[in-house]
Amino acid sequence: MNTNLEKVPYAVFDDSKFPIIKVIFSSKEPSDKEFDEFLAQFEIYLKRQKTYLVIFDTRLSSSFPNRLIKRIAAWMRFNETKIRQYAAGAVFIINNLSIRMALKTIFLLKTPPISVHIAATEEEALAWVENILENIQTHD
């Protein structure tokens, strides 16, 4: 079956405003290959060894597959030292209860090694990111 949704990427990364990385999730459920690519992109950011912040925009998503919850928790556990070292924080824009519950489940399996914020709007997320950036710059 060839649908337009199959052509849509699971996640689009925008690092044009680095150190801010924005990840916009689509409404599609990722294949294992797509999820591997998603994690691989974060491995690239970690290998850069530069501080960054992430905005995860989940507003188009309706769910996060249960089969991937343990995988993301394990990935966070495996990369915890690097995440602590280079990720200054992450904000999730969430407007869906099932996404919020999936995130809570992930964080029950693996406490996030960085500061995390849940935002209802993009404006709230950007304000949180700007505050973190100001704190980073005053400590550099």
N, C-alpha and C positions, 0 to 999 in steps of 0.2 A: 504494500500500500504506500503510495507516494503522496503525502499531504504536505501542505505548506509548513505545518508545525515541525515536520522532520528536518526542514532546512534551517529552522531557527536554532541558534546556539543555546545551550543550557545556560551559560553565563557569559556576559560580555565584560571584559576588563577595560577600564579607562584609567590609565596612569599619566594622562597628559598634564595633570596638576600635581605630579609627584612632589612631595612625599604623600600626597593623598591619593589613594587608590580607590576607585569606585567600581564595585562589582554589581551589575544589574542581572538578576536572575529572570529567566523567561518563565512562561507558564508550563513548560514541558518537563516531564520527569526525565532525569538524565540517564543515559545508558551507563554501564560500567566504564566504557571508554571515555565518555564525556566527563565523568566524575574524576577519572584518572588525570585527564587533561586539566581539569580545574585545580586539582591538588598540585600538579606539576607546575602550573603557573605560579603558585605561591612558593614552591621550591626555588623558582628562579628569583623571586623577590628576596627570599632569605639569603640566597647565594650572593646577591649584590652587596650584602653587609652594610646597608644604609637604612636608617630609621624611616619607618612609614606608618601611616594610619589607614584603616580600611573602613569604607562605607559599604555595607552590604544592603542593597536595595532589593527587598523581597516582595515588593508590592504587587508584582505580576504573578507571583507563585501562589498556588493554592495548597501545596503540601510539600513535605520533604520525605522521601521514601525511607521507611523504617530500615530497609536493608543497608542504608548508607550511614545510619546513626553511629553504629559501632566503628565503622571505618573512619569517620571524621574524628571521633574521640581518640582512636588509636593513632591517627596521624598527628593530632595535637600533642599527644603524650610523647611520641617519637621525636617530634621537632620542638619540644617545650623550651629547651635552652636557647635555641635560635629565635624562637618566637619572642621570648622574654627580652632577648638582646636587641631585636630589630623592630618589632611591632610595638608602637607606642600606645595602641588602642584600637578598638573596633566598635563601630556603631551599626546596629541593625535597624533598618526602617521596616517595621512590621505592621501590617494592617489585617492580619489573618490569625485566628486563634490556633489553627493547626500548625502553622509555622512557629508560633510562639511556644507551643507545647513541644514540638520537635527540638527546638533550641534548648528548652529547659531540660529535656531528656539528655541531650548531648552534654550539657553542663553538669548533670548529675553523674554521668559516666566519667567526665574529665573536667574538673574545675578550670575555667579559662586562666591561662598564665598571664594575662594582660587585663587592663581595664576594659570593661565592656559596658555599653549603654544601649538601651532599647529606645528608639524614637518612633513617634507616630507620623512625623512628616519629614520631608527632606530639609526644611528650614531648621527644624530642631536638631537633626543630625549634623548639619553644617555648623551650627552654633557650638555643638559639643566638640566637633573636630577643631574648630578655631580656638577654643579654650585650651584644648590639649596642646595644639601647636604653640600657643603663646607660652605655656608652661615649659615646653621643651626648649624654646628659644631663650627664655630667661635663665635656664640652667646650663646652657652651652657656653 
